[in-house]
């Protein structure tokens, strides 16, 4: 049974954690482990943050699309 306690952080606290993460040079997993932050909560907040916008991967062109078919 887990003894961890749920911590409700404010938007400002999440913003501060994200700034600290960006400056840390650590991976998200290591940063969260060192700070005692739930990894999945941090990842979700990070992806919603303005710092993350524009850093999303673009869709891969490797997938087959029926719209790419050419009929001769």
LOBAZA-845552 format. One record per residue (C-alpha): residue number from 0; residue in one letter; x, y, z. Coordinates in Angstrom, 2 decimals, decimal comma, always signed. Layout:
+-----+---------+---------+---------+---------+
| num | residuo |      px |      py |      pz |
+-----+---------+---------+---------+---------+
| NUM |       a |       X |       Y |       Z |
...
+-----+---------+---------+---------+---------+
***
This chain:
+-----+---------+---------+---------+---------+
| num | residuo |      px |      py |      pz |
+-----+---------+---------+---------+---------+
|   0 |       x |   +0,00 |   +0,00 |   +0,00 |
|   1 |       x |   +1,28 |   +3,44 |   -0,95 |
|   2 |       x |   +1,85 |   +5,99 |   +1,78 |
|   3 |       x |   +2,30 |   +8,96 |   -0,56 |
|   4 |       x |   +0,10 |  +11,97 |   +0,06 |
|   5 |       x |   -1,55 |  +13,87 |   -2,77 |
|   6 |       x |   -0,22 |  +17,41 |   -3,13 |
|   7 |       x |   -2,40 |  +20,01 |   -4,84 |
|   8 |       x |   -0,17 |  +22,62 |   -6,46 |
|   9 |       x |   -1,28 |  +26,00 |   -7,74 |
|  10 |       x |   -0,70 |  +27,05 |  -11,33 |
|  11 |       x |   +2,10 |  +29,30 |  -10,09 |
|  12 |       x |   +3,80 |  +26,40 |   -8,32 |
|  13 |       x |   +3,63 |  +24,31 |  -11,51 |
|  14 |       x |   +5,08 |  +27,19 |  -13,53 |
|  15 |       x |   +7,96 |  +27,48 |  -11,06 |
|  16 |       x |   +8,62 |  +23,72 |  -11,22 |
|  17 |       x |   +8,65 |  +23,85 |  -15,02 |
|  18 |       x |  +11,13 |  +26,76 |  -14,98 |
|  19 |       x |  +13,35 |  +24,82 |  -12,57 |
|  20 |       x |  +13,12 |  +21,75 |  -14,80 |
|  21 |       x |  +14,08 |  +23,71 |  -17,93 |
|  22 |       x |  +17,12 |  +25,14 |  -16,14 |
|  23 |       x |  +18,13 |  +21,82 |  -14,57 |
|  24 |       x |  +19,30 |  +19,93 |  -17,66 |
|  25 |       x |  +17,80 |  +16,75 |  -16,17 |
|  26 |       x |  +15,34 |  +14,37 |  -17,72 |
|  27 |       x |  +11,75 |  +14,68 |  -16,56 |
|  28 |       x |  +11,98 |  +11,37 |  -14,71 |
|  29 |       x |  +15,11 |  +12,29 |  -12,76 |
|  30 |       x |  +13,85 |  +15,80 |  -12,02 |
|  31 |       x |  +10,54 |  +14,47 |  -10,67 |
|  32 |       x |  +12,24 |  +11,80 |   -8,59 |
|  33 |       x |  +14,59 |  +14,34 |   -7,00 |
|  34 |       x |  +11,77 |  +16,82 |   -6,28 |
|  35 |       x |   +9,20 |  +14,24 |   -5,15 |
|  36 |       x |   +6,82 |  +15,19 |   -7,96 |
|  37 |       x |   +4,50 |  +12,71 |   -9,65 |
|  38 |       x |   +5,99 |  +12,11 |  -13,11 |
|  39 |       x |   +2,68 |  +11,77 |  -14,94 |
|  40 |       x |   +1,26 |  +14,95 |  -13,39 |
|  41 |       x |   +4,43 |  +16,85 |  -14,27 |
|  42 |       x |   +4,46 |  +15,57 |  -17,85 |
|  43 |       x |   +0,80 |  +16,55 |  -18,34 |
|  44 |       x |   +1,39 |  +20,05 |  -16,93 |
|  45 |       x |   +4,59 |  +20,48 |  -18,95 |
|  46 |       x |   +2,86 |  +19,59 |  -22,21 |
|  47 |       x |   +0,14 |  +22,17 |  -21,48 |
|  48 |       x |   +2,64 |  +24,90 |  -20,59 |
|  49 |       x |   +3,60 |  +27,80 |  -22,88 |
|  50 |       x |   +7,26 |  +26,69 |  -22,64 |
|  51 |       x |   +6,35 |  +23,49 |  -24,47 |
|  52 |       x |   +4,35 |  +25,07 |  -27,30 |
|  53 |       x |   +6,13 |  +24,71 |  -30,61 |
|  54 |       x |   +8,28 |  +21,84 |  -29,36 |
|  55 |       x |   +5,80 |  +19,12 |  -30,28 |
|  56 |       x |   +6,97 |  +16,58 |  -32,78 |
|  57 |       x |   +5,49 |  +16,93 |  -36,23 |
|  58 |       x |   +3,57 |  +13,95 |  -37,59 |
|  59 |       x |   +5,74 |  +11,37 |  -39,28 |
|  60 |       x |   +5,39 |  +10,91 |  -43,01 |
|  61 |       x |   +6,27 |   +7,22 |  -42,68 |
|  62 |       x |   +2,68 |   +6,16 |  -42,21 |
|  63 |       x |   +0,76 |   +4,99 |  -45,23 |
|  64 |       x |   -2,10 |   +7,23 |  -46,24 |
|  65 |       x |   -4,77 |   +6,32 |  -48,72 |
|  66 |       x |   -4,66 |   +9,94 |  -49,88 |
|  67 |       x |   -1,12 |   +9,38 |  -51,14 |
|  68 |       x |   -2,26 |   +6,79 |  -53,69 |
|  69 |       x |   -1,84 |   +7,70 |  -57,31 |
|  70 |       x |   -4,06 |   +6,01 |  -59,87 |
|  71 |       x |   -2,73 |   +5,62 |  -63,40 |
+-----+---------+---------+---------+---------+
***
